Amino acid sequence: MSETVSGTYDGTVIKLDAPMNIDPNTRVRVTVEPVSSVPSRVPGFLETALRNQVVGPRDWATNIEGYLHGPLAGDD
């Protein structure tokens, strides 16, 4: 059985982020691979929309408020 889990080294012990499905006091082999603490760049809305090929009405940009919140009073 092999399982990959993440954890944090506090200077003394490694604390796992999630419990493991093994009996207490079971001997295990640990390989340490540091994970970058720099957060990866989160793609913006436009990148996500283009990647997911979002399709919307042609007037989406000009009438975004109506699509988000419903038609305003007096709009027909």
C-alpha positions as a Python dict, from the first residue, in 0.01 Angstrom:
ca = {
    (1, 'M'): (0, 0, 0),
    (2, 'S'): (127, 348, -86),
    (3, 'E'): (-35, 680, -5),
    (4, 'T'): (71, 1041, -60),
    (5, 'V'): (-26, 1292, 208),
    (6, 'S'): (73, 1651, 280),
    (7, 'G'): (184, 1781, 614),
    (8, 'T'): (382, 2048, 797),
    (9, 'Y'): (713, 2009, 976),
    (10, 'D'): (705, 2211, 1300),
    (11, 'G'): (1076, 2171, 1379),
    (12, 'T'): (1027, 1848, 1571),
    (13, 'V'): (761, 1634, 1404),
    (14, 'I'): (568, 1622, 1078),
    (15, 'K'): (197, 1688, 1133),
    (16, 'L'): (-18, 1540, 858),
    (17, 'D'): (-298, 1744, 701),
    (18, 'A'): (-527, 1441, 690),
    (19, 'P'): (-550, 1116, 888),
    (20, 'M'): (-401, 800, 742),
    (21, 'N'): (-578, 465, 727),
    (22, 'I'): (-312, 265, 915),
    (23, 'D'): (-289, 113, 1262),
    (24, 'P'): (-114, 316, 1534),
    (25, 'N'): (258, 238, 1582),
    (26, 'T'): (289, 97, 1229),
    (27, 'R'): (639, 156, 1093),
    (28, 'V'): (640, 352, 769),
    (29, 'R'): (895, 485, 520),
    (30, 'V'): (881, 863, 471),
    (31, 'T'): (1016, 1052, 171),
    (32, 'V'): (1027, 1429, 221),
    (33, 'E'): (957, 1656, -76),
    (34, 'P'): (929, 2025, 18),
    (35, 'V'): (625, 2199, -128),
    (36, 'S'): (664, 2557, -245),
    (37, 'S'): (500, 2799, -2),
    (38, 'V'): (456, 3056, -277),
    (39, 'P'): (94, 3040, -389),
    (40, 'S'): (47, 2972, -756),
    (41, 'R'): (-111, 3244, -965),
    (42, 'V'): (-488, 3216, -977),
    (43, 'P'): (-624, 3260, -1330),
    (44, 'G'): (-863, 3550, -1382),
    (45, 'F'): (-1222, 3529, -1494),
    (46, 'L'): (-1143, 3584, -1863),
    (47, 'E'): (-877, 3311, -1867),
    (48, 'T'): (-1114, 3071, -1696),
    (49, 'A'): (-1402, 3159, -1928),
    (50, 'L'): (-1188, 3113, -2238),
    (51, 'R'): (-1041, 2785, -2113),
    (52, 'N'): (-1389, 2651, -2035),
    (53, 'Q'): (-1534, 2788, -2359),
    (54, 'V'): (-1812, 2976, -2180),
    (55, 'V'): (-2084, 3079, -2424),
    (56, 'G'): (-2321, 3363, -2345),
    (57, 'P'): (-2553, 3605, -2517),
    (58, 'R'): (-2403, 3859, -2758),
    (59, 'D'): (-2503, 4152, -2534),
    (60, 'W'): (-2351, 4000, -2220),
    (61, 'A'): (-2093, 4277, -2173),
    (62, 'T'): (-2336, 4566, -2216),
    (63, 'N'): (-2619, 4412, -2011),
    (64, 'I'): (-2419, 4234, -1741),
    (65, 'E'): (-2618, 4394, -1456),
    (66, 'G'): (-2943, 4260, -1599),
    (67, 'Y'): (-2799, 3910, -1631),
    (68, 'L'): (-2660, 3922, -1276),
    (69, 'H'): (-2948, 4089, -1093),
    (70, 'G'): (-3248, 4063, -1325),
    (71, 'P'): (-3409, 4336, -1530),
    (72, 'L'): (-3434, 4684, -1379),
    (73, 'A'): (-3771, 4850, -1330),
    (74, 'G'): (-3881, 5001, -1659),
    (75, 'D'): (-3667, 4765, -1872),
    (76, 'D'): (-3865, 4576, -2133),
}
